[in-house]
Amino acid sequence: MKVFQYLTTLDARDLEDLYKDSWTCQAIVRSLPPRAKQYIFKMLMVDTYPLTIAKDWSQHSSNHQHKEALKKLFDLKIILLNRGKQQSEQSIQLNPLFQENIKSALVEFDKVIFSNSSNIKDTNKIPNINDLDNYSKKQWEQVLYFLSDDAAQPSKFISDLLLSSNLTRRDQDGSLSITSDGFKFLLKDVYTQIWTLLIVYLNDLEKKRREGLTQGSRNDLLGFLFRLSFLQLGKGYLVGELTELQKEYLICLKQFGLIYMKSDASLFFYPTRLIISLTTGKTLSLIQTLAVDKINSSSNSANTVASSTIEKKESGYIVLETNYRLYAYTASSLQISLLSLFVKMLYRLPNLAVGIITRESIRTALIHGITADQIIDFIRHNAHPNAVNNGQPIPDVVAEQILLWEQERNRITYTKSVLYNSFPTTDCYHATLKFAKEQDYYIWSNDQLKTLVVNENGNDPIRNFIKKNFA
Amino acid sequence: MVHVYKGLFLECDPPTKQFVEYISKQEHFEVIVLDETHLFLQAADEKIINTIQRRIDDLQNQNTYSVFDKDQ
């Protein structure tokens, strides 16, 4: 689940609370699709807008996107609907708090989030952007390791989080093992993974707050996250300027690799690329952009050769052939253990692992609840550059076969339902059929057999309908 | 008078439908045939679905030949 879906699940009061913060409002505007953004700015300087005029914002052909954009804004409670007595009197308006914050954000250029003009200098070595990228990558991989490798020992914070998110479960002997949700989680992109865990963290925090165990609240942390996403990569910010609560969050975020701090007692913290792109949703191609950035930054550095070998690994490592053989150019045990979820690994060389995709290996993955689409997407996202350049990161024949293997497991679909037959008259049958269709209970019918199948909810209403009209 | 049956409405391909009909006697459940691709399992629950899934799975395993899974 992504953050804006998450926001829509909050109730109006929580959203109002969040919109008090100007940075939150800006972060939300920044991440909305272009059409929704445009609508916000259309309405920014007016108080109310008649709904009938809003219908003209879009051409008939793009009505669908229009409705989608409006729905998104309604869901986020950014646009509020004023119901009039008549259809023509209905009007819409921006959430006043939100409107005020965006307006003021437009005129105040020099607002600072956390000032860094102080005279205190960081005594530790100042990390450069590469260090930060490597650090966040390492931290995040470590979190994934806890999942894929039973022997790894996570910190209490991480292991609690993984437990309450149902990605791992505690066995009888007290050790942690991965669940099928955990398997699915591993194949997702970094952005989704981080949000999944953050949302669990947010919910835990809210629960603890209700029980009075902590001062922190969900809204507080969300606001803090949005604020952090406006920071500049490669700059240090003073820990001392944060509130006590924010310092607490900082220590947690550090374990995800969202924040870099030399030690828990450091004076400065550095945002990493993960947190900055967190709300813009661009982490999806994080690995790829890392590689591109590295090419740009390392073009005039002496160790181009060394960094270009890293790039190759980071920009994808899987070569899949039409004979179902899979070559993974990697030395990382994490990547290999990920692959072994759905590939039968044959042998491993220092920088290469070879495996084969078989019916059995895919079936094991499917039984764990991984879907064929997830597998195919995973291979596609991590395909070796040479495979991508050939235009086929995953051969059609293999992709099709994986889909077929999935389909053969789902040969039947079923619904709980109720069947009616032996209707006394054709009229009775047709009347009941019409009623079922109108009330949306209808599943299947056959006129010759005079048989009608409706879903479970329809049983009582239809029974009453027949009794009332034909008994 | 109208007859009412509670149960599961099943949708599948014709061969699978035949197979479900075939195993209905062994696994003891009542089937009402609706058409080529639809069946109605009288008074059925998830347990019966699991049984059917398992039987279909077995059938498929019998009909699959794989070099790699057997040799290595």
Chai-1 contact restraints between the chains, C-beta under 6 A:
chainA,res_idxA,chainB,res_idxB,connection_type,confidence,min_distance_angstrom,max_distance_angstrom,comment,restraint_id
A,I356,B,F68,contact,1.0,0.0,6.0,A-B,restraint_1
A,T358,B,F68,contact,1.0,0.0,6.0,A-B,restraint_2
A,T358,B,D69,contact,1.0,0.0,6.0,A-B,restraint_3
A,R359,B,S66,contact,1.0,0.0,6.0,A-B,restraint_4
A,E360,B,D69,contact,1.0,0.0,6.0,A-B,restraint_5
A,E408,B,Q60,contact,1.0,0.0,6.0,A-B,restraint_6
A,R411,B,C12,contact,1.0,0.0,6.0,A-B,restraint_7
A,R411,B,T16,contact,1.0,0.0,6.0,A-B,restraint_8
A,R411,B,I56,contact,1.0,0.0,6.0,A-B,restraint_9
A,I412,B,L10,contact,1.0,0.0,6.0,A-B,restraint_10
A,I412,B,C12,contact,1.0,0.0,6.0,A-B,restraint_11
A,T413,B,E11,contact,1.0,0.0,6.0,A-B,restraint_12
A,Y414,B,L8,contact,1.0,0.0,6.0,A-B,restraint_13
A,Y414,B,L10,contact,1.0,0.0,6.0,A-B,restraint_14
A,Y414,B,I49,contact,1.0,0.0,6.0,A-B,restraint_15
A,T415,B,F9,contact,1.0,0.0,6.0,A-B,restraint_16
A,S417,B,F9,contact,1.0,0.0,6.0,A-B,restraint_17
A,V418,B,K6,contact,1.0,0.0,6.0,A-B,restraint_18
A,L419,B,Y5,contact,1.0,0.0,6.0,A-B,restraint_19
A,L419,B,F40,contact,1.0,0.0,6.0,A-B,restraint_20
A,Y420,B,V2,contact,1.0,0.0,6.0,A-B,restraint_21
A,Y420,B,V4,contact,1.0,0.0,6.0,A-B,restraint_22
A,N421,B,H3,contact,1.0,0.0,6.0,A-B,restraint_23
A,S422,B,H3,contact,1.0,0.0,6.0,A-B,restraint_24
A,F423,B,V2,contact,1.0,0.0,6.0,A-B,restraint_25
A,I443,B,F9,contact,1.0,0.0,6.0,A-B,restraint_26
A,W444,B,H38,contact,1.0,0.0,6.0,A-B,restraint_27
A,V453,B,F9,contact,1.0,0.0,6.0,A-B,restraint_28
A,I466,B,V2,contact,1.0,0.0,6.0,A-B,restraint_29
